[in-house]
Each structure stands twice: as C-alpha cells, then as structure tokens.
Amino acid sequence: MLSIAKGKEIVLFLDYDGTLSPIVEDPDQAHISDAMRAAVREVAFHFPTAIISGRQRNKVYEFVKLRNVYYAGSHGMDISTPLGSSNNQNQKHQTKVIGENGNQFVNFLPAKEYLSTIQEIIEVLRENIATIKGSTIEDNLYCISVHYRRVKREEDVGILKEIVESIMKAYPDFQISGGRKVMEIRPKIKWDKGRALLYLLETLGFDNFNHVLPIYIGDDKTDEDAGYS
Ligand SMILES: O=P(O)(O)OC[C@H]1O[C@H](O[C@H]2O[C@H](CO)[C@@H](O)[C@H](O)[C@H]2O)[C@H](O)[C@@H](O)[C@@H]1O
C-alpha cells in the first residue's frame, strides 16, 4: 500500500451510512460520533476529502458539520464545490449558487429534470405502502430510499418489494437497486458514485493519476460503483 502511495497526493472519498456512522434502525438517528467527526476533520486537513452519500447532500452536512470536506448527495447526483476551485466549470448541469455567508459554489445536478417526477413517485409510494407497518420512505431529493429495516413481518418485506416494483413499472426512466434493508430508486442516467468521484477529481484539479491516488471507503452496494471508475 505504501509503495502505491509513494510520491502521490492522496484524495480521500468516504461514504456516510455504515462507514462514518453506525447502521441504526431509524435513518434520522444515524449520527456520526464526536470521535469520528474529529478523525475526518483531522484527515481532511492533510488530504482533500469528500463524502459521497445516497442521502440528501444537506442532510449529510447537518450530520457531519465539517467545512473542510466536500459533499456529494443523492448517490453523487448533487455535488457542491467552491467556485474558483473548479477546473471544469461551465459544464452542462452546473449551477452557480451563493451560500449563507456569501461564498459562491458550483452545484452539479445531472438529475435536476427528474425532480418533479421524483416527488410524484414519493406520493404514489406513500399512498401504496402505508399498510406495510415499519416501512418508510426517505426523500433524498434526486433519488428515493424505501426502507424496510423496521418491517417486522418477513412476509411484509416481500409484499413491499412487489408493490414498489409494480409501481415503478410506470416509471421506465427509473431504476431500483438494493442496499442495506433499503430499496434505492433513482433516475436511469449514466451517473453514480464512481462518476461523482471522477467529477470531483477533475473539478478539484486532481485528475493526473500519475500524481494522485484516490482512495474510496464505503460499505454498501452503490459504493462498488466507485471501484469501477
Ligand atoms: O451512501 P450512504 O451514505 O451509505 O447512504 C446509503 C443509504 O443509507 C441510509 O440507509 C442505511 O442507513 C440507515 C441508518 O443507519 C439504516 O436505517 C438503513 O437500513 C440503511 O439502508 C440512508 O437512510 C439512505 O437514504 C441512504 O441511501
């Protein structure tokens, strides 16, 4: 490992759930510990560090609350980088935004056109899975999580999956993937955590692989996309 890193700048990519926070029953309670936050803060002082999560980007920031880290939410479909740090600005899907403190950012939103359909799907899912006790839907902005960790009856998990799969037949532009007791629904676009990793490397000027060693740490199915990038 050390020999691979020799003479190279390490850029670190981290997943959130199950990597920086423990897996818990209630997704809203997946807090990062103070020790883990301190470790990430410290590591980010030494190496450029980004968190790429399936959750809404803002939610991840609310948990982590570190300013020296880059954030990508919705499985990489919502990436924010400071204006000026960017090497590939004025690309398709980029929007300039001004943050609370007047700082400017470039947000990359490749699934923006799906926002209203995603809201429609959430409504349809909510109506149809209300009877499955323990199931919940998490609005991840550019994607949706249907959780079944708290569904106690095993047969209900099967019924839930059938209902979701049947509803999603009406939305051929969307795909369902699996995760840790969750069904992840997202637009069928050529974008995933791996492409988000490459976008961040390029945008932040770390795309010369002779000099850069990206490291990705994750625990779930969607994290594997980063391995193929
Ligand atoms: O990419 P990640 O940051 O790993 O996000 C993937 C999904 O993680 C969350 O769900 C998982 O963690 C929950 C809290 O521990 C757990 O209750 C759930 O069963 C797990 O699937 C998050 O809630 C999802 O929105 C993310 O897509």
The ligand as an SDF file (V2000), in Angstrom:
LIG
                    3D

 27 28  0  0  0  0  0  0  0  0999 V2000
  -24.4110    6.1850    0.5810 O   0  0  0  0  0  0  0  0  0  0  0  0
  -24.6960    6.1190    2.0470 P   0  0  0  0  0  0  0  0  0  0  0  0
  -24.2660    7.3350    2.7940 O   0  0  0  0  0  0  0  0  0  0  0  0
  -24.1900    4.8510    2.6730 O   0  0  0  0  0  0  0  0  0  0  0  0
  -26.2920    6.0670    2.1240 O   0  0  0  0  0  0  0  0  0  0  0  0
  -26.9780    4.8660    1.7340 C   0  0  0  0  0  0  0  0  0  0  0  0
  -28.3230    4.8740    2.4490 C   0  0  0  0  0  0  0  0  0  0  0  0
  -28.0010    4.9690    3.8440 O   0  0  0  0  0  0  0  0  0  0  0  0
  -29.0540    5.1850    4.7620 C   0  0  0  0  0  0  0  0  0  0  0  0
  -29.7310    3.9660    4.9730 O   0  0  0  0  0  0  0  0  0  0  0  0
  -28.9510    2.9970    5.6340 C   0  0  0  0  0  0  0  0  0  0  0  0
  -28.5900    3.5040    6.9540 O   0  0  0  0  0  0  0  0  0  0  0  0
  -29.7440    3.7030    7.8370 C   0  0  0  0  0  0  0  0  0  0  0  0
  -29.2170    4.3250    9.1150 C   0  0  0  0  0  0  0  0  0  0  0  0
  -28.2390    3.5350    9.7120 O   0  0  0  0  0  0  0  0  0  0  0  0
  -30.4200    2.3650    8.0610 C   0  0  0  0  0  0  0  0  0  0  0  0
  -31.5610    2.5330    8.9210 O   0  0  0  0  0  0  0  0  0  0  0  0
  -30.8830    1.7990    6.6980 C   0  0  0  0  0  0  0  0  0  0  0  0
  -31.4190    0.4980    6.8930 O   0  0  0  0  0  0  0  0  0  0  0  0
  -29.6720    1.6810    5.7470 C   0  0  0  0  0  0  0  0  0  0  0  0
  -30.0920    1.2750    4.4580 O   0  0  0  0  0  0  0  0  0  0  0  0
  -29.9470    6.3140    4.3250 C   0  0  0  0  0  0  0  0  0  0  0  0
  -31.0570    6.4110    5.2110 O   0  0  0  0  0  0  0  0  0  0  0  0
  -30.3960    6.1540    2.8750 C   0  0  0  0  0  0  0  0  0  0  0  0
  -31.1430    7.2740    2.4730 O   0  0  0  0  0  0  0  0  0  0  0  0
  -29.1420    6.0770    2.0150 C   0  0  0  0  0  0  0  0  0  0  0  0
  -29.4960    5.9550    0.6410 O   0  0  0  0  0  0  0  0  0  0  0  0
  1  2  2  0
  2  3  1  0
  2  4  1  0
  2  5  1  0
  5  6  1  0
  6  7  1  0
  7  8  1  0
  7 26  1  0
  8  9  1  0
  9 10  1  0
  9 22  1  0
 10 11  1  0
 11 12  1  0
 11 20  1  0
 12 13  1  0
 13 14  1  0
 13 16  1  0
 14 15  1  0
 16 17  1  0
 16 18  1  0
 18 19  1  0
 18 20  1  0
 20 21  1  0
 22 23  1  0
 22 24  1  0
 24 25  1  0
 24 26  1  0
 26 27  1  0
M  END
$$$$
